[in-house]
């Protein structure tokens, strides 16, 4: 997986290191145990995200250099400091500066996954025998680069997640640049069209539902406009902790999703650099 490519890891770590707030030791005698390096904790978070293993197994895979308790605590520190949110913002901004986001055709879709431990933001998955699950709603540009996302329980319809997804895109200042929004037929209702118009998007292409008793009707949107977001959802589903999430809090899931997106975008930027660098290794 590209997420474990040493070059990708080093680039992302450089960005993370610049966002971690400086820690002030308030102990009057300075007699705390030596603090585990942030780089080791980052590697642990990455291992867990990619493999989907437990924190205890992550500790073992790191050779007991850090405890599972420390890994959890360090993750919470970084979430509180907004490290993962800032990291995602920087990654999207870097992609836009280097390659340019193509917002002429944008797609939004949801993806459901397992959450066996339950907790906040989970619900019975109607497509998995009502087992507990969670869902993310993703907005991507024409090339499949994520520009906004939201999460909720697996039982929540995609239409409910449309508004927070559009709000996330608006918060990044990208909503005004969208020319056409493509949605599948699960979004085919009046409320969705009103929300899209209120968001400032004039051109909506939405597949039609099949009228009862009238058979199927042709879709007004080519299937080619759907594959970028389907491909991106597939890439994200390769991360074990996203595919089968065992966390019980929404901020933890959002941090994992943001980190996975950053890894994908970083790999894209490295591939783009290699296209124009004859001395770089071939694109995989």
N, C-alpha and C positions, 0 to 999 in steps of 0.2 A: 504493500500500500504506500502511496506517495507520502502519506502523513508521517511515515517513519524514515523517509529519505533523509540522511544526515544534513544535506544541503537545505532542505525545507525546514527541518527542525532548528538549525542554526539561525536561519533568517528570522523565523518566528520568535525564537528565544531573544534575539537582539532587540526586537520590538517590545517584547514583554519586559525585559530588564529595564528598559527606559521608562516604563509606566509604573513599576513597583515603587510605592512610596518609601522613602528612607526611614528605617526603623531607628527610634531613639531608645536607648537602654536607660530605663528609669531606676534601675537597681542602685541603691546608694553605694554599694561596694563593688558593683560590676561582677557579681559571682554567679551569674546564670550559667547553665550548661551551654556549651558552644552551640550556636544556632546552626541548624542544617542549612546547607547552601540552597538558595532559591532555584538554581539550575536543576538540582536533584529532584526537588519537589515538582518542578515543571515537567521533567521526564516522567515522573510518576503519574501526573495527571494525564499526560499524553498516552502512556501505556494503558491506563484504565479506559480512556476514551476510545482507543482503537480496538482493544481486545474485548472490552465489556466485563473484565474480571472484577473481583471485589477489591476493596482497599487492602485487605489482608494479603491477598495474592499479589497485589502490586508491590507491597512491602517485600515480599519474598523475591519477586522478580528483580528488585533493586538491590538484592544482596543484603537486606536488613540495614541498609545505610540510613534509612528513615522509617519512622513508625507510621502505621496507618492513621493514628490519631494526629500526628503532625501534618500529614498530607491533607486531611480534612480541614484542620485549622488554617493551614496556609491557603487552601482554596477559598475558605470563607473570608480571610483577610483580603484576598485579591478581588473577590466579588464586592466586598464592602467598599473597596477603593475604586471600583469601576474599571478595573484592568481589562476585563474581557469585553466590555462594551466599547471602551476606547480602542482596543485592539481591532475589533471588527470595523469600527469607523475608519481607522487608519488604513486597513486593508482595502476597503471599498474605495476610499479616496485615492490610494496609490494606483489601483487598477484604472480608475477614471483618468488620472493624469498620464499614465504610461500608455494604456491601450485605448481608452475611451469607452465608457458605458454606452451601449446602443439601446436607447430607450424608445426607438421607433415602434417596436413591438414588444410589449411586456406581458408576462403571464403570471397568474396566481393560481395556486393549487394546494391542496392539503395532502398530508401523508400520515397514516396511522401506524402506531407501533406499540409493542408490549411494554407494560409497566407493572410487573408482577407484585411489587411491594406496595403499590397504591400510593396514597399521599395526596398532596395538593395538586390540582390540575390534572387529575386522572379520572377515568370513567369507564363503564362497561363498553367494550368495543363491539359494535353490532356486526362486524365482519369476522370476529374471532370468538364466537360462541359466548359473547358478553364477558370475556375475560378482561381484567383491568388493563387499560392502555392509555396512551397519550397521543396527541396529534400536534404537528406543526403545520402552519400555513406559511407558504413561502412565496415571495414575489421576486421574479428574476427578469433580467434584461434579455435581449434577443439571443445572446450567447449563453444564457443560463447562469449568469453571475447573480447571486442573491443580493438584493438591495433593501429588503425588509422582511420581517418575519414576526410571527406570534405563535403562542402555544396554548393548548387547553386539553380537556379530556377527550378521549377517543370517541365519546358519544356525542360530541358537539358537532353540528353540521358545519360544512365548509363556509356556508353563508354567514354564520355567526362570527367566524374568524376573519371575514373579509374586512370589516371596519378597522379592527386593530392592526391588521396587516397594512392597510392603506395609511393608517396613522404613522406607522413605523417608517414608511417610505417618505411621508410628508416631513417627519422629524429630521430626515437626512437631506431635506431640501431638493428632492428629486421628482416630486409629484408633478410639478409644472412642466417638466421636460418629456413626460410620457405622451406619445402620440396615440397609440392604440393599445387597449387592454384586451387580452384574450382570456376567456373563461370557458370551462366545460359546461355541459348541460346541467350539472348540479347547482349552478348559480342562476339558472333561468327563472327569475321571478322579478316582480316589480320593485320590491325593496332593494334588491341588488342594484338595479339600474338607477334608482334614486341616490343610493350611496355613492356610486361611481360618479354621477353627475355632480353631487355636492363636493366630491373630492377634487373637482376641476378637470376630469378626464372627459373629453367630448366624444371620443370614438370608442365604442365598446363592441366587441365581436364575441357573442356568446352563443354556444351551440344550443339548439332547441331541444326541449324535452319531447318525448314521443307521446302524442295525444292518444288517450285511451281508445282502443277500438279502431284506430286509424293506421296501425302499423308504424313503421319507421319513416322518418322524413330526412331528407339530406341535411347534413350539417353545413352551416354557412361559413365555417372556418376550416381551412385546410389542416390536415393532421400535422403538417410540417411546422405549424406554429405552436404545437403542443409538445414536441419532443424535447426542446431545451429544458423546460422545467421538469419533465419526467426524468430526464437524464440526471439532472442535479439532485432530485429526490433519491434517485438510485445511488448516486455517489454518497450522499449523506447516510443512507441506510447501510452502507458498508461499515460504518463505525459501530462497533459492538455495543457501546453504551447508549447510543441513540436508538439502535434497533431493539434492544431489550434493556430499558432503563430501570435501574434499581434505586434511584434517588427518590426522596419523598417530598422534596421542596422545589417549587417553581424556579427560584433563582439558580439552583444548581443545574437544572435542565437547560435553562437559557444560557448559562455560562458554557456548558458543553457544546450546545448548538453553535454558539458564537465562535468557539475555538475551532470546531470542525470546519466552519465556513472560512475562517481565516486560513486554515491549512490548504483548503481547495484553491482559494484565490492566490496564495503564495506560490503554489505549484504552477498555476497558470502564468504568473509573472515570470517565473524562472524559465518556463518553456518559451515564452515570448522573447526573453533575452537570448536564449540559445538559438533562436531562429536567425538572429542577426549577428551571432558571434561564431565564426567558423572554428574557433579554438575550443568552444564548449562541447560537452558531450552530446551525443544525439538525443533528440526528443524521444521519450518512451511512449 
